[in-house]
Amino acid sequence: MAEVLGLVNNSDSKLIDLFKEFAESSREIDIAVAYVKSSGLELVKDVIHGKKVRVIFSFEFLLTDPECIEKLMEFGAECKEYKTSGSDEIGFHPKLYIFKSEDLVRVVVGSSNLTAGGLVSNVESCLVIEGNYEDKIIIDIFNYFERIWHSSKANLVSKEDLKRYKLKKKEYERKCKIADDVINELKSEEGYTNSVIVCMSKEHDLNDIYNRLIGVPARSKSLFFKWIKKGTRVFIYYTYKNKGIGIFKIVKAVDEPLESEEVVDEWKDYFELKGEKYPNRVRTELIAKFSNPVTFDDLKRLNIIRLDTRVPITSAHLRHSVVPISDADGDAIENLLKEKNRNV
């Protein structure tokens, strides 16, 4: 009967020690993790080399090292990417290690990715389970792994896939450098160059006054006042009539932002419904409006980076009010809007 051998937290015991112990006596190893890094592979490469290894992971947020996947493939490991791109809001975040010997199965499940931090230095929490091939929990774990391994979203990684991913990651690192420069300018109070995406509510969309005023909820005050200044270019992400949701308008802040408790007539219906005054405001003027929007899928393809967190933009970001981006990314959005509306 399967039993829980204990908890690994990288304090009282290190996951790397168990990994090596279990791997040495295993003939097959299955791994499902969100991210894989070279720092983690370096620690385990000697004990997995020559084993039958399957690894499924994500390229989400560009955290996986492409060089690590290349080395795994050179070792003969089967490597699959679980794709969560486009408007899919479901992330891939399992941390599961299955070690199979002739008559014994050991499983580590918890919080550790295949990284040096996950194996050695991070504060983690992983349960260690030992059982045989007939134990129900072991069968359930096998079935779970096979289900994600054979999912329509799981694809074997090719050399071309890695080549494309390397280019995308390189571009991301370049944009992170831009983000660092912008934030350093902000810290030095010498001014900074950025654009923002402002995500509006459906109530605002029905009473579109973005050409002269935008306002965001009280909870977004710090972001709003930090990233919007007089002259800031603002991309309005909203639902426009029957054309769906996306960026249809670009406006410019013509004054410094302000805080006001006065109820705006066009927003009165939502104030009466939920008591929200959208007190953080800035006066605007129209730069351009478009019939065909830049959508979330377009933003993903452009690899737009959120300045304050330096991560690629996600659909969750666009449920909040203010998303700061670099002017370089703003230019990319504006150019795509012009391209999509060239013949309109």
C-alpha positions in Angstrom: 0.0 0.0 0.0 1.3 3.5 -0.9 2.5 5.7 1.9 3.7 9.2 2.3 7.4 9.2 3.2 7.5 12.8 4.3 7.7 16.5 3.4 10.7 18.0 1.6 11.1 21.8 2.0 14.8 22.3 1.1 15.5 23.2 4.7 15.3 20.1 6.7 16.0 18.0 3.6 16.9 18.9 0.0 14.9 17.8 -3.0 18.1 17.4 -5.0 19.3 14.6 -2.6 16.0 12.6 -3.0 16.0 13.2 -6.8 19.4 11.7 -7.2 18.6 8.8 -4.9 15.4 8.0 -6.7 16.8 8.5 -10.2 19.7 6.2 -9.7 17.4 3.2 -9.0 14.9 4.1 -11.7 14.5 2.9 -15.2 12.0 5.6 -16.2 11.4 9.2 -15.1 8.4 11.4 -15.9 8.5 15.1 -15.1 5.7 17.7 -15.4 6.8 21.2 -14.3 5.9 24.7 -15.3 9.5 25.8 -15.9 12.8 24.1 -16.7 16.2 25.9 -16.2 19.8 25.0 -17.0 20.6 25.6 -13.3 18.4 22.6 -12.4 19.5 20.3 -15.2 23.1 20.8 -14.3 22.4 19.3 -10.9 20.6 16.2 -12.2 22.0 15.5 -15.7 24.4 12.8 -14.5 21.7 10.7 -12.9 19.1 11.0 -15.7 21.5 10.4 -18.5 20.7 7.1 -20.1 17.3 6.8 -18.5 14.0 6.9 -20.3 12.9 10.4 -19.5 9.8 12.4 -20.5 9.5 16.1 -19.6 6.5 18.3 -20.1 6.8 22.0 -19.4 5.6 25.4 -20.5 7.3 28.3 -22.4 4.8 30.6 -20.6 6.3 33.9 -19.4 9.6 32.9 -21.2 11.1 31.5 -18.1 12.2 28.1 -19.4 15.8 28.0 -20.7 15.9 26.9 -24.4 19.4 25.6 -23.9 18.1 23.3 -21.1 15.6 21.8 -23.5 18.3 21.3 -26.1 20.4 19.4 -23.7 17.5 17.2 -22.6 16.8 16.3 -26.2 20.5 15.5 -26.7 20.3 13.1 -23.8 17.4 11.4 -25.6 14.6 12.7 -23.4 11.2 13.3 -24.9 10.3 16.9 -24.4 6.8 18.4 -24.8 5.6 21.9 -24.5 2.1 22.4 -23.0 0.8 25.4 -24.9 -1.3 28.1 -23.1 -1.0 30.8 -25.7 -3.6 33.1 -27.2 -6.6 34.0 -25.1 -6.3 30.8 -23.1 -6.3 31.9 -19.4 -5.4 28.4 -18.1 -1.7 28.3 -17.0 0.4 25.1 -16.8 1.8 24.9 -13.3 2.2 21.2 -12.1 5.3 20.2 -10.2 5.4 16.4 -10.4 8.3 13.9 -10.5 7.6 10.2 -11.1 10.5 7.7 -10.6 9.7 4.1 -11.8 11.9 1.1 -11.0 11.0 -2.5 -11.5 8.5 -2.9 -8.7 8.5 0.4 -6.9 7.2 3.9 -7.8 8.3 7.0 -6.0 6.6 10.3 -6.6 7.4 13.9 -5.6 4.6 16.4 -5.9 4.5 19.9 -4.6 5.9 23.3 -5.5 9.4 22.7 -7.0 10.2 23.4 -10.6 13.2 21.8 -12.3 15.5 24.7 -11.3 18.3 25.1 -8.8 16.0 27.1 -6.6 13.3 24.4 -6.7 15.8 21.6 -6.1 18.1 23.3 -3.5 17.6 26.8 -2.2 13.9 27.9 -2.4 11.5 27.4 0.4 9.3 24.7 -1.0 6.8 22.1 0.1 6.8 18.7 -1.6 5.2 15.5 -0.5 7.1 12.2 -1.2 5.0 9.2 -2.0 6.1 5.6 -2.4 4.1 2.7 -3.6 3.7 -0.1 -6.2 2.1 -0.2 -9.6 -1.2 -1.5 -8.2 -1.8 1.2 -5.6 -4.8 3.5 -6.5 -2.9 6.7 -5.8 -0.1 5.6 -8.0 -2.5 4.6 -10.8 -4.2 8.0 -10.4 -0.9 9.8 -10.7 0.1 7.8 -13.8 -3.3 8.5 -15.4 -2.9 12.3 -14.7 0.5 12.4 -16.3 -0.7 10.5 -19.3 -3.6 12.7 -19.7 -1.5 15.9 -19.9 1.2 14.2 -21.9 -1.3 13.2 -24.6 -3.4 16.4 -24.4 -4.0 18.3 -27.6 -2.1 21.2 -26.0 1.0 19.1 -25.5 3.4 19.0 -28.5 6.8 17.5 -29.0 9.4 20.2 -29.2 11.3 20.5 -32.5 14.5 22.3 -33.3 12.4 24.9 -35.2 10.3 25.4 -32.1 13.4 26.1 -30.1 14.8 28.5 -32.7 11.6 30.5 -32.6 11.5 30.5 -28.8 15.1 31.6 -28.6 14.3 34.6 -30.8 11.2 35.5 -28.7 13.2 35.2 -25.4 16.0 37.3 -26.8 13.4 40.0 -27.7 11.9 39.7 -24.3 15.3 40.3 -22.7 15.9 43.3 -24.8 12.5 44.7 -23.7 13.4 44.0 -20.1 16.5 46.2 -20.6 14.2 49.0 -21.9 12.0 48.5 -18.8 15.0 48.8 -16.5 16.1 52.0 -18.2 12.6 53.5 -17.9 12.3 52.5 -14.2 15.8 53.9 -13.4 14.8 57.2 -15.0 11.7 57.2 -12.9 13.6 56.5 -9.7 16.1 59.4 -10.5 13.1 61.7 -11.1 14.4 62.8 -14.4 11.2 61.9 -16.2 10.5 58.7 -18.0 9.2 57.5 -21.4 6.3 55.1 -21.3 2.8 54.5 -22.7 -0.1 52.8 -20.9 -3.0 50.5 -21.8 -6.1 51.5 -19.8 -8.7 48.8 -19.6 -12.2 50.2 -19.2 -15.4 48.8 -17.8 -18.4 47.9 -19.9 -20.3 50.7 -18.3 -17.7 53.2 -19.6 -17.8 51.6 -23.0 -21.6 52.3 -23.3 -20.9 55.9 -22.5 -17.7 56.5 -24.5 -16.1 59.8 -23.5 -12.5 58.6 -23.8 -11.8 61.4 -26.3 -12.0 63.9 -23.4 -11.8 62.0 -20.1 -10.7 58.6 -18.7 -11.2 57.5 -15.1 -10.2 54.3 -13.2 -11.4 52.9 -9.8 -10.0 53.9 -6.5 -8.1 50.6 -6.2 -5.9 51.6 -9.2 -4.8 54.9 -7.8 -1.1 54.1 -7.3 -0.6 52.7 -10.8 -2.6 55.5 -12.4 -0.6 58.4 -10.8 2.7 56.6 -11.1 2.5 55.9 -14.8 0.3 58.5 -16.4 1.6 62.1 -16.8 0.8 65.0 -19.0 1.6 63.8 -22.6 1.4 60.1 -21.8 0.0 58.1 -24.8 -2.9 56.0 -23.6 -4.3 52.9 -25.5 -7.9 52.3 -24.6 -8.7 48.6 -24.3 -12.5 48.2 -24.3 -15.6 46.7 -26.0 -16.7 48.8 -28.9 -20.3 48.3 -30.1 -20.5 44.9 -31.9 -16.9 44.7 -32.9 -15.6 42.9 -29.8 -12.9 43.8 -27.3 -9.5 45.3 -28.0 -7.7 48.6 -28.6 -9.8 50.8 -30.8 -8.6 54.3 -29.7 -5.4 56.1 -28.8 -5.6 59.2 -26.7 -3.1 61.5 -25.0 -3.2 62.9 -21.5 -3.4 66.7 -21.9 -3.1 67.4 -18.1 -1.6 65.8 -15.1 -3.9 63.2 -13.5 -6.2 64.3 -10.7 -8.4 62.8 -8.0 -12.1 63.9 -7.9 -15.2 62.6 -6.1 -17.5 64.5 -8.4 -19.9 62.1 -10.2 -19.5 62.4 -13.9 -22.9 62.4 -15.7 -21.9 59.7 -18.2 -20.8 57.4 -15.4 -23.8 58.0 -13.1 -25.5 54.7 -13.9 -22.5 52.7 -12.6 -22.2 55.0 -9.6 -25.9 54.3 -8.8 -25.3 50.5 -9.3 -22.1 50.0 -7.4 -21.1 53.3 -5.9 -18.0 53.6 -8.0 -17.0 57.2 -9.0 -13.8 56.4 -10.9 -12.1 59.1 -8.9 -8.6 58.8 -10.6 -9.0 60.8 -13.8 -7.1 62.6 -16.5 -8.3 64.8 -19.3 -7.5 63.5 -22.8 -7.6 64.3 -26.4 -8.0 61.9 -29.3 -4.9 60.8 -31.3 -6.5 58.2 -33.5 -9.5 55.8 -33.6 -9.7 52.6 -35.6 -12.4 50.2 -36.9 -10.3 47.1 -36.5 -8.8 46.6 -33.1 -5.5 45.2 -31.7 -6.8 42.3 -29.7 -5.3 40.4 -26.8 -4.0 37.7 -29.3 -2.3 40.5 -31.2 -0.6 41.8 -28.0 0.6 38.3 -27.2 2.1 38.0 -30.7 3.8 41.4 -30.3 5.3 40.1 -27.1 4.2 43.2 -25.2 5.9 43.5 -21.8 4.3 45.0 -18.7 6.8 47.6 -17.5 6.3 47.4 -13.7 6.6 43.6 -13.5 8.7 42.9 -16.7 6.5 40.0 -17.7 4.7 39.4 -21.0 1.2 40.7 -20.9 -1.6 38.3 -19.9 -5.4 38.3 -20.2 -5.5 38.7 -16.4 -3.6 42.1 -16.7 -6.3 43.3 -19.0 -8.9 42.8 -16.3 -7.2 45.5 -14.3 -7.2 49.2 -15.1 -3.7 50.4 -15.9 -1.0 48.4 -17.7 2.2 50.4 -18.2 4.2 49.6 -21.3 7.3 51.1 -23.0 7.0 53.6 -25.8 8.7 51.1 -28.0 5.9 48.6 -27.4 3.4 51.4 -27.8 4.9 52.1 -31.2 4.5 48.4 -32.1 0.8 48.6 -31.1 0.2 51.8 -33.0 1.9 50.5 -36.2 -0.2 47.3 -36.0 -3.4 49.3 -35.7 -2.4 51.3 -38.8 -1.6 48.1 -40.7 -4.9 46.4 -39.7 -6.9 49.5 -40.8 -4.9 50.4 -44.0 -7.8 49.7 -46.4 -10.6 50.7 -44.1 
